[in-house]
């Protein structure tokens, strides 16, 4: 199975490189991001998906504001998620019941 996924990653990388010259390479999924989808838990993957969808909707609705503030908002949301994860870990170690089940 690992050899099959490695072969798919190599093929996708080659197709992506060929497509960069023709302009259609941006439609080929990145092997690294596909691999990350298998490595990280579904809760994190869904969070990333939701963030990407909200970001795309924001870009469509107000492109000028998106260009100026996208990185700041994204960084703030990532930092907030990290702080929340630390708080959940502390609460779990303290024996406080949380809404997140593991």
C-alpha positions in Angstrom: 0.0 0.0 0.0 2.8 2.4 0.9 4.5 1.8 -2.5 1.2 2.6 -4.3 0.8 5.9 -2.4 4.5 6.7 -3.1 3.9 6.0 -6.8 0.8 8.2 -6.9 2.8 11.0 -5.2 5.6 10.8 -7.7 3.1 10.8 -10.6 1.3 13.8 -9.2 4.5 15.7 -8.7 5.6 15.1 -12.3 2.2 16.0 -13.7 2.2 19.1 -11.5 5.6 20.2 -12.9 4.6 19.6 -16.5 1.3 21.5 -15.9 3.1 24.5 -14.4 4.5 25.3 -17.9 1.1 24.9 -19.6 -0.9 26.7 -16.9 -3.1 23.8 -15.8 -0.8 22.6 -13.1 -2.7 24.6 -10.4 -5.6 22.2 -10.8 -3.4 19.2 -9.9 -3.6 18.4 -6.2 -0.3 18.7 -4.3 1.0 15.3 -3.1 2.1 16.9 0.2 -1.4 18.3 1.0 -2.9 14.9 0.1 -0.5 13.2 2.5 -1.3 15.6 5.3 -4.9 14.7 5.0 -4.0 11.1 5.9 -1.6 12.1 8.7 -3.6 14.5 10.8 -6.9 13.7 12.6 -10.2 14.4 10.9 -11.1 17.3 13.3 -8.0 19.2 12.2 -8.7 18.4 8.5 -12.3 19.7 8.8 -11.1 22.9 10.5 -8.7 23.5 7.7 -11.5 22.8 5.1 -13.8 25.2 6.9 -11.1 27.9 7.1 -10.4 27.5 3.3 -14.1 27.8 2.4 -14.7 30.9 4.6 -11.5 32.4 3.1 -12.7 31.8 -0.4 -16.1 33.2 0.3 -14.5 36.3 1.8 -12.3 36.7 -1.2 -15.3 36.5 -3.6 -17.3 39.0 -1.5 -14.7 41.6 -0.8 -11.4 41.1 -2.7 -9.8 44.3 -1.6 -10.2 43.7 2.2 -9.2 40.0 1.7 -5.9 41.0 0.1 -5.1 43.4 2.9 -6.3 41.5 6.0 -6.2 37.8 5.0 -2.8 36.9 6.6 -3.6 38.7 9.9 -7.0 37.1 10.3 -5.6 33.6 9.4 -2.7 34.0 11.9 -5.1 35.1 14.6 -7.4 32.2 14.0 -4.5 29.8 14.1 -3.1 31.3 17.3 -6.6 31.1 18.9 -6.9 27.5 18.0 -3.5 26.8 19.6 -4.5 28.6 22.8 -7.8 26.7 22.9 -6.0 23.4 22.4 -3.7 24.2 25.4 -6.7 25.2 27.5 -8.4 21.9 26.7 -5.2 19.9 27.6 -5.0 21.7 30.9 -8.6 21.1 31.7 -8.3 17.5 30.8 -5.3 17.0 33.0 -7.2 18.8 35.8 -10.1 16.4 35.5 -12.5 19.1 34.3 -15.1 17.7 31.9 -14.9 19.2 28.5 -17.1 19.3 25.4 -14.3 17.7 23.4 -14.2 14.0 23.6 -11.0 12.0 22.7 
